[in-house]
């Protein structure tokens, strides 16, 4: 009996213990449920939403680049792309291999994507393929359920309508490279596949104006990572549309006029500095950079001896040759070492110390004044002026005209050239300046180096009556207040008269290349810059290897009676300036004036070079 009673007590005690434990356990469960469902409800709601809602940045729409008349020089096109969503896909390889059965995706590409996806499940979507064709889009849409985690997105790609004819000027965009991260303050934006920054030209110069700010979108996705619907979208702020001073028609004409050469041209308004054309040939297709350049094309560009990757208009540096003589003439007048009536006798030689400096014309030019010296490009006259002036006076005038420094245009990669003086040579070489150095600089040889942009500025300052015009590329509508360079009007007029005689008076070095229409007459100056000393003066350079021929220059302004435009053209290894460069400047200046008059202007001519022209400086 006692055993039965003891057993009942034990059972009651155990039931109480187990019951209490059950109640305690239930309390914990209920408490936990309360904690999760009420205390942390908002946190877990957010996490749950994250599983079905994707929040993505939208790359900003890049601003347009337009010419002075509103013609697009850089615009945006739709870009259909395939992405892999790394957050919703556990096994990307199977989807990628299925996709490869209907469109071209290499095994190497698949491996790279899988590796990147496995590196972080929470990385941004990975770009699989872009610039999809209509057929590829149709194939994907038809079989899209077979590619879980892969989706189509519409982005933008930069498009350059004028292709090679404006590539150096406009530049191109590309993805952010190592070392460029500091240019972007948003790491997530930087990693977006269609976010690109300016790499060269105006695209780089005006990057912050063109970029804009990013937007955000929320998209609902299913368990397969496929987009079901877009829940919300907040558009970013587009970049600014910017009007340039460039005239697209003139830009295109200048490039086509120089086609087949290694050359550059700059055309500008002499009164406000508007750059109307800035051309360099050969060039590259900027659309190939925007879409992703091939190794083959990149190799071809690098191997080309005519350097299509260089913007020769601002980065090409060359001795100016005889195009420097108008600067010398101004320096001589300004420093009163000669006046417009005094003459110098040229017998073809100028002796300095124990060295004989020869004139380009064998036998010499006879008695010449300043006007005839510019007209006929007499070397002995300018050797004499250099000897009288000294290098520092020459350098001072060169700097007044914009030589020896960057123009202020703002394009990346612009070179400063060299306007040497005594201090420059000592700092550069640790050597004293010599009299023979001065004589060489007097005809634009030796240490003096210029760019086509600088010579266009120099010509503009002579053409506008001696005002310090600065080149500009952005058409902001602002008026320009020009300051005088400090040279007397009659000195400027004397040099203008000499340049007019070059083209419009018989005996001028470019008389045969003049503009015939009286409304549009051009003044100018030929120039030949030596690459190496020829054994015999007057040698037919067409028989020399291309790389051994002289560079050909021509600078000009028009119309003569009321100058409005200046131009400078360099033809690398073109031979004589009158033969190669003068016809190009003539046609370009005729084109822009005809366009002003509502006329079509000249078509691209085919002008044969002659042996006689090759001997003219």
C-alpha positions in Angstrom: 0.0 0.0 0.0 2.8 2.3 0.9 4.5 1.5 -2.5 1.4 2.6 -4.3 1.2 5.9 -2.5 4.9 6.5 -3.1 4.4 5.8 -6.9 1.5 8.3 -7.1 3.6 11.0 -5.4 6.5 10.4 -7.8 4.2 10.5 -10.8 2.6 13.7 -9.6 6.0 15.3 -9.1 7.2 14.3 -12.5 4.1 15.6 -14.2 4.6 18.9 -12.4 8.2 19.1 -13.5 7.4 18.2 -17.2 4.4 20.5 -17.2 6.4 23.3 -15.8 9.1 22.7 -18.4 6.5 22.6 -21.2 4.9 25.9 -20.0 8.4 27.4 -19.8 9.3 26.2 -23.3 6.0 27.5 -24.6 6.6 30.8 -23.0 10.0 31.0 -24.7 8.4 30.2 -28.1 5.6 32.7 -27.6 8.0 35.3 -26.4 10.3 34.7 -29.3 7.4 35.0 -31.7 6.3 38.2 -30.1 9.9 39.5 -30.3 10.2 38.6 -34.0 6.7 39.7 -35.1 6.3 42.9 -33.0 9.6 44.1 -31.6 11.7 43.5 -34.8 8.8 43.5 -37.2 10.1 46.4 -39.3 13.6 45.0 -39.6 12.5 41.6 -40.9 10.0 43.2 -43.1 12.8 45.1 -44.8 14.9 41.9 -45.1 11.9 40.1 -46.6 11.3 42.9 -49.1 15.0 42.7 -50.0 14.5 39.1 -51.2 11.9 40.1 -53.8 12.7 43.8 -54.5 15.9 44.9 -56.2 17.1 48.4 -55.8 19.5 49.5 -58.5 21.2 52.7 -59.5 20.5 54.1 -63.0 23.5 55.6 -64.8 22.9 59.3 -65.6 22.1 60.3 -69.1 25.2 62.0 -70.5 24.6 65.5 -72.0 24.8 66.0 -75.7 27.6 67.8 -77.5 26.2 70.1 -80.3 27.9 72.3 -82.8 27.1 76.0 -83.1 24.1 75.2 -85.2 22.7 72.5 -83.0 24.0 69.5 -85.0 24.9 66.6 -82.7 28.6 65.8 -82.4 28.1 63.3 -79.6 24.7 61.8 -78.7 23.3 58.7 -76.9 21.8 55.5 -78.4 19.9 52.7 -76.7 22.0 49.7 -75.8 20.3 46.4 -75.2 22.3 44.3 -72.7 22.2 41.0 -70.8 22.9 40.9 -67.1 23.5 38.1 -64.6 21.8 38.8 -61.2 24.3 37.4 -58.7 21.9 37.8 -55.7 19.1 35.5 -56.9 21.1 32.8 -58.7 23.0 30.0 -57.0 24.3 28.2 -60.1 25.1 30.7 -62.9 27.0 28.3 -65.1 23.9 26.3 -66.2 22.1 29.5 -67.2 25.1 30.8 -69.1 25.7 27.6 -70.9 22.1 27.4 -72.0 22.4 31.0 -73.2 25.5 30.2 -75.2 23.5 27.8 -77.3 21.5 30.6 -78.9 24.1 33.4 -79.0 27.9 33.8 -79.1 29.4 33.6 -75.6 32.8 32.1 -75.3 33.8 29.5 -72.7 36.4 31.9 -71.4 33.7 34.6 -70.9 31.5 32.1 -69.0 34.3 31.1 -66.7 35.1 34.8 -66.0 31.5 35.6 -65.1 31.2 32.5 -62.9 34.4 33.4 -61.1 33.2 37.0 -60.5 29.7 35.8 -59.4 31.2 33.4 -56.8 33.5 36.1 -55.5 30.5 37.9 -53.9 26.9 37.0 -54.0 26.0 40.6 -53.3 28.0 42.2 -56.1 26.2 44.3 -58.7 24.7 42.6 -61.7 27.4 41.3 -64.1 27.3 42.4 -67.7 27.2 39.3 -70.0 26.8 40.9 -73.4 25.8 44.2 -74.8 24.8 45.8 -78.1 22.4 42.9 -78.7 21.0 42.6 -82.2 17.3 42.2 -83.0 17.8 38.5 -83.6 19.5 38.1 -80.3 16.8 39.9 -78.5 14.1 37.7 -80.1 16.0 34.5 -79.3 16.4 35.5 -75.7 12.8 36.5 -75.2 11.5 33.3 -76.7 13.6 31.1 -74.4 14.0 33.4 -71.4 12.6 30.8 -68.9 15.5 28.6 -69.6 17.9 31.3 -68.4 17.1 31.9 -64.7 18.9 34.9 -63.2 19.6 36.5 -66.6 17.7 39.5 -67.7 17.6 42.2 -70.4 18.2 45.9 -69.5 18.2 48.9 -71.7 21.1 51.3 -71.2 22.8 53.9 -73.3 25.9 54.0 -75.4 27.7 57.1 -76.6 27.4 57.7 -80.3 29.6 59.9 -82.5 27.9 60.8 -85.8 31.0 62.3 -87.4 33.2 59.3 -86.4 36.8 59.9 -87.5 36.1 63.5 -88.7 35.8 64.8 -85.1 37.4 62.1 -83.0 40.4 64.1 -81.8 38.2 67.1 -81.0 35.3 65.4 -79.3 37.3 62.5 -77.9 35.5 59.4 -76.5 34.2 57.9 -73.2 35.2 54.7 -71.4 34.9 52.8 -68.2 36.7 54.0 -65.1 40.2 52.7 -65.1 42.6 52.1 -62.3 43.9 55.5 -61.1 40.7 57.3 -62.3 38.6 56.4 -59.2 39.1 59.8 -57.7 37.2 61.3 -60.5 34.0 59.5 -59.3 32.7 60.0 -55.8 30.3 57.1 -55.8 31.8 53.6 -55.9 28.5 51.9 -56.8 28.0 54.3 -59.7 31.5 53.7 -60.9 30.8 49.9 -61.2 27.7 50.3 -63.3 28.4 48.8 -66.8 27.1 51.8 -68.7 28.6 54.4 -66.6 31.6 55.9 -68.5 33.7 59.0 -68.2 35.4 61.2 -70.8 38.8 59.9 -71.7 40.0 62.5 -74.2 39.0 65.6 -76.1 35.9 67.7 -75.2 34.4 64.6 -73.5 37.1 64.8 -70.9 37.4 68.6 -70.8 33.7 69.0 -69.9 33.3 65.8 -68.0 31.6 67.3 -64.9 29.1 69.3 -67.0 28.2 66.3 -69.2 28.0 63.6 -66.5 24.7 64.4 -64.6 23.6 62.5 -61.5 22.4 58.9 -61.0 18.8 57.8 -60.6 17.3 54.8 -58.7 14.8 52.1 -59.6 13.0 49.3 -57.7 12.2 46.1 -59.5 10.2 43.1 -58.2 11.7 39.8 -59.1 10.5 36.2 -58.8 12.3 33.3 -57.3 14.2 32.8 -60.5 15.6 36.3 -60.5 13.5 37.4 -63.4 12.0 40.8 -63.3 8.3 40.8 -62.8 7.6 44.5 -62.8 9.2 47.8 -62.1 7.8 49.2 -58.8 9.3 52.7 -58.9 11.8 54.8 -60.7 13.4 58.1 -59.8 15.2 59.5 -62.7 18.6 61.0 -62.3 19.5 64.5 -63.5 20.8 64.4 -67.1 24.1 66.0 -67.9 24.1 69.4 -69.6 23.7 69.7 -73.4 26.6 71.9 -74.5 26.9 73.9 -77.7 30.4 74.2 -79.1 31.8 76.9 -81.3 32.6 74.2 -83.9 30.9 74.2 -87.3 30.2 70.6 -88.1 30.2 71.1 -91.8 33.5 72.9 -91.8 35.0 70.4 -89.5 34.0 67.6 -91.8 35.2 69.4 -94.9 38.6 70.1 -93.3 39.1 66.5 -92.4 38.1 65.3 -95.9 40.2 68.0 -97.5 43.3 66.7 -95.7 42.5 63.0 -96.3 45.4 60.8 -97.2 47.9 63.1 -95.5 49.3 63.2 -91.9 48.1 66.7 -91.2 46.2 69.1 -88.9 44.1 72.3 -89.4 42.7 74.9 -87.0 40.2 77.6 -88.1 39.1 80.4 -85.7 37.2 83.6 -85.6 39.8 86.4 -85.2 37.5 88.6 -83.2 36.1 86.3 -80.5 38.3 83.3 -80.6 35.6 80.8 -81.6 37.3 77.7 -82.9 35.3 76.6 -86.0 37.3 73.6 -87.0 40.0 71.6 -85.2 41.0 68.7 -87.4 43.7 66.1 -87.3 44.2 63.2 -89.8 44.5 60.3 -89.9 42.2 59.7 -87.0 40.3 56.8 -85.2 36.7 55.8 -84.9 35.6 56.9 -81.4 32.5 54.6 -81.6 34.9 51.6 -81.5 36.2 52.9 -78.1 32.7 53.6 -76.8 31.5 50.1 -77.6 34.8 48.3 -76.7 37.8 48.4 -79.0 39.1 45.2 -80.5 42.7 44.2 -80.0 43.2 44.1 -83.7 42.0 47.6 -84.3 44.0 48.9 -81.3 47.2 47.3 -82.7 46.6 48.9 -86.2 46.2 52.3 -84.6 49.4 52.0 -82.6 51.4 50.6 -85.6 50.4 53.4 -88.0 53.5 55.6 -88.6 51.2 58.6 -89.2 50.0 58.4 -85.6 46.2 58.5 -85.8 46.0 58.6 -82.0 47.6 62.0 -81.7 45.7 65.3 -82.0 48.3 67.0 -84.1 46.3 70.3 -84.0 47.2 70.9 -80.3 49.8 68.2 -79.5 51.9 68.2 -82.7 55.0 70.3 -82.2 57.0 71.5 -85.2 59.5 74.2 -86.2 57.3 76.9 -87.7 59.6 77.5 -90.6 58.8 80.7 -92.6 55.4 81.1 -91.0 57.5 82.6 -88.1 58.6 85.5 -90.4 55.5 87.7 -89.8 56.4 87.5 -86.1 59.9 88.5 -87.0 58.7 91.4 -89.1 56.6 92.7 -86.3 59.5 92.4 -83.8 61.8 94.3 -86.2 59.3 97.1 -86.6 58.4 97.2 -82.9 62.0 97.4 -81.8 62.8 99.9 -84.6 65.7 97.9 -86.1 64.1 98.7 -89.5 61.2 100.6 -90.9 58.7 99.6 -93.6 60.7 101.5 -96.3 64.3 100.3 -95.6 65.7 97.6 -97.7 68.2 94.7 -97.4 70.2 93.2 -100.2 70.0 89.5 -100.6 72.6 87.7 -102.7 71.6 84.3 -101.4 74.0 84.2 -98.5 74.3 85.6 -95.0 77.7 85.2 -93.3 77.8 85.1 -89.5 81.2 84.4 -88.0 82.6 81.4 -89.9 79.2 80.1 -91.0 77.3 80.8 -94.2 73.5 80.8 -93.9 71.9 80.4 -97.3 68.6 81.7 -98.6 66.1 79.2 -100.0 66.4 81.0 -103.4 69.7 80.4 -105.0 71.3 83.6 -106.2 69.1 85.6 -103.8 66.2 88.0 -104.1 68.2 91.2 -104.7 67.1 94.4 -102.8 64.0 93.7 -100.7 62.0 95.7 -98.2 59.8 94.3 -95.4 56.8 93.8 -97.7 58.8 92.0 -100.4 60.7 89.9 -97.8 57.4 88.5 -96.5 55.9 88.2 -100.0 59.0 86.2 -101.3 60.0 84.7 -98.0 63.5 86.0 -98.2 65.7 84.2 -95.6 68.6 86.7 -95.8 66.3 89.6 -94.8 65.2 87.7 -91.7 68.7 86.5 -90.9 69.6 90.2 -90.8 66.6 91.1 -88.7 67.5 88.3 -86.2 71.1 89.5 -85.9 69.9 93.1 -85.2 67.2 92.1 -82.8 68.7 89.4 -80.6 66.8 86.4 -79.2 65.2 88.1 -76.2 63.4 90.7 -78.4 62.3 88.0 -80.8 61.0 85.9 -77.9 59.1 88.8 -76.5 57.2 89.4 -79.7 56.6 85.6 -80.1 54.9 85.5 -76.7 52.8 88.6 -77.5 51.4 86.6 -80.4 50.7 83.5 -78.3 53.8 81.4 -78.9 55.6 79.3 -76.3 52.6 78.6 -74.1 49.3 76.7 -74.2 46.5 78.6 -75.9 44.0 78.3 -73.0 41.6 76.3 -75.1 41.3 73.7 -72.3 41.6 70.5 -74.3 43.7 67.8 -72.5 47.0 67.0 -74.1 47.7 70.5 -75.5 51.5 71.2 -75.8 53.1 74.5 -75.1 55.7 74.5 -77.9 59.0 76.5 -77.2 59.7 80.2 -77.7 63.4 80.1 -76.6 65.5 82.7 -75.1 68.9 82.9 -73.3 67.5 81.8 -70.0 65.6 78.9 -71.6 68.7 77.4 -73.1 70.7 77.7 -69.9 67.9 76.0 -67.9 67.4 73.3 -70.5 70.9 72.4 -71.6 73.2 74.3 -69.2 74.7 76.1 -72.2 75.0 79.8 -73.2 72.9 81.1 -76.1 74.9 81.5 -79.3 74.6 84.0 -82.1 74.0 81.2 -84.6 71.1 80.0 -82.5 69.5 83.4 -83.0 70.0 83.3 -86.8 68.3 79.9 -87.0 65.3 81.0 -85.0 65.0 84.1 -87.3 63.6 81.9 -90.0 61.6 79.6 -87.7 64.2 76.8 -87.4 66.5 75.8 -84.5 65.0 75.7 -81.0 61.6 77.4 -81.8 58.7 74.9 -81.8 55.0 75.6 -82.4 51.7 73.9 -82.7 49.0 74.5 -85.4 46.8 76.0 -82.7 49.4 78.5 -81.7 50.0 79.6 -85.2 46.3 80.0 -85.8 46.2 82.3 -82.7 49.3 84.2 -83.9 47.6 84.7 -87.3 44.4 85.8 -85.7 46.2 88.5 -83.6 47.8 89.9 -86.7 44.6 89.8 -88.6 42.4 91.5 -86.0 44.8 94.5 -85.7 46.9 93.3 -82.7 44.4 92.2 -80.1 45.1 89.3 -77.7 42.2 87.0 -78.9 42.1 83.6 -77.1 40.6 80.5 -78.6 37.5 79.0 -77.1 35.4 75.9 -77.8 32.2 76.5 -75.7 29.6 78.7 -77.3 28.4 80.4 -74.2 27.1 83.5 -75.9 29.3 85.8 -73.8 30.9 88.8 -75.4 34.7 89.0 -75.5 36.7 92.0 -74.3 40.0 91.9 -76.2 43.1 93.7 -74.9 45.8 95.0 -77.3 49.1 93.2 -77.5 50.9 96.6 -77.5 52.1 96.8 -81.1 51.4 99.9 -83.2 48.6 99.8 -85.7 50.9 100.8 -88.6 53.3 98.0 -87.8 50.4 95.4 -87.9 49.2 96.9 -91.2 52.6 96.6 -92.7 52.8 92.9 -91.9 49.2 92.4 -93.1 50.2 94.0 -96.4 53.2 91.6 -96.7 50.9 88.6 -96.1 48.4 89.9 -98.6 51.3 90.1 -101.2 52.1 86.5 -100.6 48.9 85.3 -102.2 47.6 88.2 -104.2 50.6 89.8 -105.9 52.7 88.1 -108.7 55.9 86.8 -107.2 54.3 85.8 -103.9 55.2 82.4 -102.7 51.5 81.3 -102.8 50.2 83.5 -105.6 49.2 80.4 -107.7 47.2 79.2 -104.7 45.2 82.4 -104.1 41.4 82.6 -103.8 40.1 84.0 -107.0 36.8 85.4 -105.8 37.3 89.1 -105.0 34.8 88.9 -102.1 36.8 86.2 -100.2 40.5 87.1 -100.9 43.0 85.4 -98.5 46.3 86.7 -97.1 48.9 84.2 -95.8 52.4 82.9 -95.4 54.0 79.7 -96.6 56.4 77.8 -94.4 58.7 74.7 -94.8 60.2 73.2 -91.7 63.2 71.0 -92.2 63.2 67.5 -91.0 66.8 67.0 -91.9 69.4 68.8 -94.0 69.1 67.9 -97.7 72.3 67.2 -99.7 71.2 69.4 -102.5 68.9 72.4 -102.2 65.8 72.2 -104.3 65.8 68.4 -104.4 62.5 66.9 -105.6 61.2 65.7 -102.2 58.6 63.4 -103.8 61.6 61.1 -104.6 62.6 61.0 -100.9 61.2 58.6 -98.3 58.1 60.1 -96.8 59.7 60.4 -93.3 62.7 62.4 -94.8 60.5 65.1 -96.5 60.1 68.6 -95.0 56.9 69.5 -93.1 54.7 71.9 -95.0 53.0 74.9 -93.3 50.5 77.6 -94.4 48.9 80.2 -92.3 46.2 82.6 -93.6 43.4 85.0 -92.8 40.3 86.1 -94.8 38.7 88.1 -96.2 41.6 90.6 -96.7 39.5 93.7 -96.7 37.8 92.8 -93.3 39.5 89.8 -91.7 37.2 87.5 -89.9 38.9 84.0 -90.0 42.4 82.7 -89.4 43.6 79.3 -90.3 46.8 77.2 -89.9 47.6 73.9 -91.6 50.5 71.6 -91.1 51.1 68.7 -93.5 53.7 66.3 -92.0 56.4 65.5 -94.5 54.4 67.3 -97.1 57.3 69.0 -98.9 56.9 72.7 -99.7 54.3 74.8 -97.9 53.0 76.3 -101.1 52.5 72.9 -102.7 50.9 70.9 -99.9 49.5 73.2 -97.2 48.5 76.5 -99.0 45.8 74.8 -101.2 44.2 73.3 -98.1 44.0 76.6 -96.3 42.7 78.3 -99.4 39.9 75.8 -99.8 39.0 75.8 -96.1 38.8 79.6 -95.9 36.9 79.7 -99.1 34.5 77.1 -97.7 33.6 79.0 -94.5 33.2 82.3 -96.3 31.0 80.7 -98.9 28.9 79.1 -96.2 28.5 82.6 -94.5 27.2 83.9 -97.9 24.7 81.1 -98.1 26.7 79.3 -100.8 27.9 75.7 -100.9 31.6 76.6 -101.4 34.2 74.4 -103.0 34.0 70.6 -103.2 37.0 68.5 -102.3 39.5 69.1 -105.1 42.1 66.9 -106.6 45.2 69.1 -107.0 48.4 67.5 -108.3 51.6 68.7 -106.9 54.2 70.1 -109.3 58.0 70.0 -109.0 58.1 73.9 -109.2 55.9 74.2 -106.1 58.2 71.9 -104.1 61.0 74.5 -104.3 58.8 77.4 -102.9 59.2 78.1 -99.2 
